[in-house]
Amino acid sequence: VPIVADIHHQYKRALEALEAGVHCLRLNPGNIRKPEHIKAVAMEAKDRGVPIRIGVNGGSLDPALYEKYGGKVTPEAMVESAKIEIGYFEEVGFEDIKISVKASSVPLMIEAYRMLADEVDFPLHLGVTEAGPPPNGLIKATAGIATLLAEGIGDTIRYSLTADPVQEAKAGRQLLESLGLRERKNVDLIACPSCGRAEIDVIAVAEQAMAAFGEREIPLQVAVMGCVVNGPGEARDADIGIAAGNKRGHLFVRGTNVAVVPEDEMVGALVEWAEFIHEHGVDKAMEKADLTAAKEAAEADRAMLLEEQGDDANASEQVVELIRKGRG
């Protein structure tokens, strides 16, 4: 496992870490400020072939820069801090670096990284520092990191959560998979938010499905949909899905109904079909399905639900009227 030493204040600790054989250093230019100390570390790292991350942090900015920019942390101040540090490294011919300009403010870190990306060609390490505990910390970190990645900015990432580091790693992996920047390893479970047509407790069934799949390495998109009226069509791009109707679960593969199971067997059937598709492929799954029977059952349950619920299962007019009365 690669070891990264995160060094603050004492440059000698960085030299000791290099001697001990670390694989990477992170230096904070906000509290290791003497050029001769920074250059000494850079030269030692160069001799040993160890990369360094220049880790600018909005919470520990050099006081001189803090004062220069009006007594507050600004994107300009953070970028200038990084560029000053880069200059020291370049003076000794050391360029094996990446840079971060993290802040606990999402808008601040986004703007700082955008500015830095326009001014340097070094790899950038993204993160929202001190994001806090989940779920708020997850939302903050994702808002900042995902925005920049979607713009093509960033080379490595870190979720800085007040949580188990394993949770940080999982969040990062899921984000990269969601953006298509990393090959999917596990199930991507999608589910409808539920509505008046839902024939099941979608939240509960989705949670059961997530638990059933666990950490199985099945890189498929799996759908849990509340009703057979809209479900198969809305989730037609999913590799495998289940939609409820008339106390039954209607399994569909990429929008095509393939099987019908009792409602209490929905999750088990979903996992079974997902495993089969992962191992044998969609074509083989279609071959084992009774497509005619599955289609007829789905159409019958869909027709029954439409007759019972009508075209507006959410009673939109009544809901709007209640909202108007509440405002009045």
HELIX and SHEET records of a PDB file:
HELIX    1   1 TYR A   11  ALA A   20  1                                  10    
HELIX    2   2 PRO A   35  ARG A   48  1                                  14    
HELIX    3   3 GLY A   58  SER A   60  5                                   3    
HELIX    4   4 PRO A   63  LYS A   68  1                                   6    
HELIX    5   5 PRO A   75  GLU A   91  1                                  17    
HELIX    6   6 VAL A  106  GLU A  119  1                                  14    
HELIX    7   7 ASN A  136  ALA A  150  1                                  15    
HELIX    8   8 PRO A  165  SER A  178  1                                  14    
HELIX    9   9 VAL A  202  PHE A  213  1                                  12    
HELIX   10  10 GLY A  231  GLU A  234  1                                   4    
HELIX   11  11 GLU A  263  GLU A  265  5                                   3    
HELIX   12  12 MET A  266  HIS A  280  1                                  15    
HELIX   13  13 VAL A  282  LYS A  288  1                                   7    
HELIX   14  14 LEU A  291  GLN A  309  1                                  19    
HELIX   15  15 SER A  316  ARG A  327  1                                  12    
SHEET    1   A 4 VAL A   4  ILE A   7  0                                        
SHEET    2   A 4 CYS A  24  LEU A  27  1                                        
SHEET    3   A 4 ILE A  52  ASN A  57  1                                        
SHEET    4   A 4 ILE A  97  LYS A 102  1                                        
SHEET    1   B 2 HIS A 125  LEU A 126  0                                        
SHEET    2   B 2 THR A 156  ILE A 157  1                                        
SHEET    1   C 5 ASP A 188  ALA A 191  0                                        
SHEET    2   C 5 GLN A 221  MET A 225  1                                        
SHEET    3   C 5 ILE A 240  GLY A 245  1                                        
SHEET    4   C 5 ARG A 248  VAL A 253 -1                                        
SHEET    5   C 5 THR A 256  PRO A 262 -1                                        
END                                                                             
